[in-house]
Structure formats: C-alpha cells, structure tokens
Amino acid sequence: MGVADGIVVSSTTKELSAGSGLTFVELGDRQLKGVDGSWRAYQVEG
C-alpha cells in the first residue's frame, strides 16, 4: 500500500495528529485484509 519503510495510517489517526507537525500523503481508499469496507489511507511524511 505505501512505500517500503513507510508508515500508513487511517484518516482517524491523521485527524488525531492535528497540530503534531506531521504531514501526510493521501493514498486513496483501500481494502484492508480482514476488515469490511474501504478505508482512506495516508502515508506519514514527517
């Protein structure tokens, strides 16, 4: 889903990180193994 050695998070984690100084790249909606539905995924940049 993300690049090697990258951290991929959900939109919930992104929202809870507001004010942390982290930046995110949207990866789009993804299907997760063992979880129903699709989820918006983001890669942490720094």
C-alpha positions as CSV (number, residue, x, y, z in Angstrom):
1,M,0.0,0.0,0.0
2,G,2.7,2.5,0.9
3,V,6.4,2.6,0.1
4,A,9.0,0.4,1.8
5,D,9.8,1.5,5.3
6,G,6.8,3.9,5.2
7,I,4.1,4.3,7.8
8,V,0.5,4.1,6.6
9,V,-2.4,5.4,8.8
10,S,-6.1,5.8,8.6
11,S,-8.0,9.1,8.4
12,T,-8.8,8.7,12.1
13,T,-5.1,8.7,13.0
14,K,-4.5,11.6,10.6
15,E,-7.2,13.7,12.3
16,L,-6.0,12.9,15.8
17,S,-2.5,14.0,14.8
18,A,-3.6,17.6,14.1
19,G,-1.1,20.1,15.4
20,S,1.6,17.5,15.6
21,G,3.6,18.9,12.7
22,L,3.3,15.6,10.8
23,T,2.4,15.8,7.1
24,F,0.5,13.1,5.1
25,V,0.2,12.0,1.5
26,E,-3.3,10.6,0.6
27,L,-3.1,7.1,-0.8
28,G,-6.9,6.9,-1.5
29,D,-9.5,4.4,-0.5
30,R,-8.1,0.9,0.2
31,Q,-9.4,-2.5,1.1
32,L,-7.8,-3.9,4.2
33,K,-7.4,-7.6,4.8
34,G,-9.8,-8.9,7.5
35,V,-11.8,-5.6,7.6
36,D,-15.1,-4.9,5.8
37,G,-15.4,-1.9,3.6
38,S,-12.8,0.5,2.3
39,W,-10.7,2.9,4.3
40,R,-9.0,6.2,3.3
41,A,-5.3,5.7,3.8
42,Y,-2.4,8.2,4.3
43,Q,1.3,7.8,4.3
44,V,3.2,9.8,7.0
45,E,5.8,12.1,5.5
46,G,7.3,13.8,8.6
